[in-house]
Amino acid sequence: MLSEHHIPVTRTARYYTLGEFNENTKDIWIVLHGHRQLAGKFIMQFEDLSDSGSLLYAPEGLMRLYIKGDGGDVGASWMTKEDRDSDINDYVNYLDRLFFDEIEPKAKLHNLKINALGFSQGSATLARWLTLGKAEINKAVFWCGSLAHDIDYSKYPELKDTEIHQVFAAKDPYYKSDFPPSQIQLLKSAGIEPKSYIFDGGHEISVQLMRDASIL
């Protein structure tokens, strides 16, 4: 008889930082990459933020895969549809561990705000972490990605105390034209009023686009 079982194991998670932590640090940003991206490359898109005094953290998804075929460039993913509940539990615990062991102590030392941004697949990851995890942040940005569809956001009133931004691309090839209003309504129906912005571009992110969206 076939039976499925699970056993917790210890593994090593990778994350990157960009910027310096000192008395001049103005805030902290946690940036979550999209599917088939690597955290080290992703965080470099925010170099202008570190140059202006922000300290950035980019955790990397626990699953790695070849982007094309059986070799060549490698990317990472936060989860797939296979054994998804275990993957979600693992990355929520991982992000909580990084937050409480490394990020929050630094923020408390100089009374810094902690912000987080999820790009593409990282958006759903961010949504699950903020609801299923224990961390609380000042600002959450969901960029060119969908919220986790299986979360009842009305059960998490603490999100009302978080400044939430939803950013969409007018020429995003991955989503239809009704995607932005449906995502905005998902939060509004839970009593959460997000700030929304649609930029004239594709599936991309940059510090300048963040400025254009009045996030910085």
C-alpha positions as CSV (number, residue, x, y, z in Angstrom):
1,M,0.0,0.0,0.0
2,L,1.4,3.4,-1.0
3,S,1.5,6.0,1.8
4,E,2.8,9.5,1.8
5,H,4.9,10.7,4.7
6,H,6.9,13.8,5.7
7,I,9.9,14.3,7.9
8,P,11.4,17.7,8.8
9,V,15.1,18.1,7.9
10,T,17.7,20.8,8.4
11,R,18.9,22.5,5.2
12,T,20.9,25.7,4.3
13,A,19.0,28.7,2.9
14,R,20.8,31.4,1.0
15,Y,20.2,35.1,1.2
16,Y,22.0,38.3,0.1
17,T,22.4,41.7,1.5
18,L,23.1,45.0,-0.2
19,G,24.2,48.1,1.7
20,E,25.8,48.8,5.0
21,F,24.2,48.8,8.5
22,N,25.3,51.7,10.6
23,E,23.8,54.8,12.3
24,N,23.1,56.4,8.9
25,T,20.9,53.5,7.6
26,K,17.5,55.0,6.9
27,D,15.4,51.8,6.5
28,I,15.4,48.1,5.6
29,W,13.9,46.4,2.6
30,I,13.3,42.7,2.1
31,V,12.9,41.9,-1.6
32,L,11.5,38.5,-2.7
33,H,12.4,37.4,-6.2
34,G,10.1,35.8,-8.8
35,H,10.1,32.3,-10.3
36,R,13.3,31.2,-12.0
37,Q,15.3,34.1,-10.6
38,L,18.3,34.1,-8.3
39,A,18.4,36.4,-5.2
40,G,21.9,37.7,-5.9
41,K,21.0,39.0,-9.4
42,F,17.6,40.2,-8.3
43,I,18.9,42.4,-5.4
44,M,21.2,44.3,-7.7
45,Q,18.2,45.9,-9.3
46,F,17.9,47.9,-6.1
47,E,21.4,49.2,-6.0
48,D,20.1,52.8,-6.1
49,L,18.3,52.1,-2.8
50,S,21.4,51.0,-1.1
51,D,23.3,54.0,-2.4
52,S,20.7,56.2,-0.8
53,G,21.0,54.6,2.6
54,S,18.7,51.5,2.6
55,L,19.8,48.1,3.8
56,L,18.4,45.3,1.6
57,Y,17.9,41.6,2.2
58,A,17.1,39.2,-0.6
59,P,16.2,35.7,0.6
60,E,16.4,33.0,-2.1
61,G,13.7,30.4,-2.8
62,L,14.5,27.0,-1.4
63,M,14.1,25.1,-4.7
64,R,16.5,25.6,-7.6
65,L,16.0,24.5,-11.1
66,Y,17.6,24.7,-14.5
67,I,15.8,27.5,-16.4
68,K,16.0,25.7,-19.7
69,G,16.5,22.0,-20.2
70,D,18.9,19.9,-18.1
71,G,21.7,22.3,-17.8
72,G,22.9,25.9,-18.1
73,D,21.5,28.8,-16.1
74,V,19.9,28.1,-12.8
75,G,17.0,29.9,-11.1
76,A,15.1,29.4,-7.9
77,S,11.4,29.0,-7.0
78,W,9.4,29.5,-3.8
79,M,7.1,26.6,-4.5
80,T,5.3,24.4,-7.1
81,K,1.9,22.7,-7.0
82,E,3.6,19.5,-5.8
83,D,3.5,19.1,-2.0
84,R,2.7,22.8,-1.9
85,D,1.6,22.9,1.8
86,S,5.0,21.6,2.9
87,D,6.8,24.1,0.7
88,I,4.7,27.0,2.0
89,N,5.3,26.0,5.6
90,D,9.1,25.7,4.9
91,Y,9.5,29.1,3.4
92,V,7.3,30.9,5.9
93,N,9.4,29.4,8.7
94,Y,12.6,30.3,6.8
95,L,11.5,34.0,6.3
96,D,10.4,34.2,9.9
97,R,13.8,32.9,11.1
98,L,15.7,35.4,8.9
99,F,13.4,38.2,10.1
100,F,13.6,37.6,13.9
101,D,17.2,36.5,14.0
102,E,18.8,39.0,11.7
103,I,16.5,41.8,10.4
104,E,14.3,42.9,13.3
105,P,17.2,43.2,15.9
106,K,19.0,45.6,13.5
107,A,15.7,47.6,13.0
108,K,15.1,47.9,16.7
109,L,18.7,49.1,17.3
110,H,18.1,52.3,15.3
111,N,14.3,52.4,15.2
112,L,14.2,51.6,11.5
113,K,11.1,50.9,9.4
114,I,11.0,47.4,7.7
115,N,9.5,47.2,4.3
116,A,9.0,44.2,2.0
117,L,8.5,43.8,-1.7
118,G,7.4,40.7,-3.6
119,F,8.0,40.6,-7.4
120,S,6.0,38.2,-9.6
121,Q,5.9,34.8,-7.7
122,G,7.4,36.7,-4.8
123,S,4.1,38.5,-4.4
124,A,2.2,35.4,-3.4
125,T,5.1,34.4,-1.2
126,L,5.0,37.8,0.6
127,A,1.2,37.5,1.1
128,R,1.5,34.1,2.7
129,W,4.4,35.1,4.8
130,L,2.6,38.2,6.2
131,T,-0.5,36.1,7.0
132,L,0.8,32.7,8.0
133,G,4.1,33.9,9.6
134,K,4.7,36.0,12.7
135,A,6.6,39.0,11.3
136,E,5.0,42.5,11.1
137,I,6.3,45.1,8.7
138,N,5.6,48.8,7.9
139,K,5.1,48.6,4.2
140,A,4.3,45.8,1.8
141,V,4.6,46.1,-2.0
142,F,3.0,43.5,-4.3
143,W,4.6,44.1,-7.7
144,C,3.6,42.4,-11.0
145,G,2.3,39.4,-9.2
146,S,-0.8,37.9,-7.7
147,L,-1.8,37.7,-4.1
148,A,-2.1,34.2,-2.6
149,H,-5.5,33.2,-3.8
150,D,-6.2,30.8,-0.9
151,I,-5.9,33.3,1.9
152,D,-8.9,34.9,3.6
153,Y,-7.4,38.4,4.2
154,S,-10.2,39.5,6.4
155,K,-8.9,37.1,9.1
156,Y,-5.7,39.2,9.4
157,P,-6.7,42.6,10.7
158,E,-3.1,43.5,11.4
159,L,-2.7,44.1,7.6
160,K,-4.8,47.2,8.0
161,D,-1.9,48.7,10.0
162,T,0.5,48.0,7.1
163,E,0.9,50.4,4.2
164,I,0.1,48.2,1.2
165,H,0.9,49.0,-2.4
166,Q,-0.2,47.0,-5.5
167,V,1.7,47.7,-8.7
168,F,0.8,46.4,-12.1
169,A,2.3,46.7,-15.6
170,A,0.0,47.8,-18.5
171,K,1.9,45.6,-20.9
172,D,2.5,42.6,-18.6
173,P,2.4,39.5,-20.8
174,Y,1.5,37.2,-17.9
175,Y,-1.8,38.8,-16.9
176,K,-5.1,39.9,-18.6
177,S,-6.6,43.4,-18.4
178,D,-9.0,42.4,-15.6
179,F,-6.1,41.3,-13.4
180,P,-5.4,44.6,-11.6
181,P,-9.0,45.4,-10.5
182,S,-9.5,41.8,-9.4
183,Q,-6.4,41.9,-7.2
184,I,-7.3,45.3,-5.7
185,Q,-10.8,44.0,-4.9
186,L,-9.4,41.0,-3.2
187,L,-8.0,43.2,-0.5
188,K,-10.8,45.8,-0.5
189,S,-13.4,43.0,0.2
190,A,-11.3,42.2,3.3
191,G,-11.6,45.8,4.5
192,I,-8.0,46.7,3.4
193,E,-7.4,49.8,1.3
194,P,-4.3,49.3,-0.8
195,K,-2.6,52.0,-2.9
196,S,-2.5,50.9,-6.5
197,Y,-0.5,52.0,-9.5
198,I,-0.2,50.9,-13.1
199,F,2.9,51.8,-15.1
200,D,3.4,51.7,-18.8
201,G,5.7,48.8,-19.1
202,G,6.2,45.0,-18.9
203,H,7.0,42.4,-16.3
204,E,9.8,44.4,-14.8
205,I,10.9,46.4,-11.7
206,S,13.4,49.2,-11.0
207,V,14.0,51.7,-8.3
208,Q,12.9,54.5,-10.7
209,L,9.6,52.7,-11.2
210,M,9.2,52.5,-7.4
211,R,9.7,56.2,-7.3
212,D,7.2,56.8,-10.0
213,A,4.7,54.7,-8.0
214,S,5.3,56.9,-4.9
215,I,6.5,54.0,-2.9
216,L,9.8,55.6,-1.9
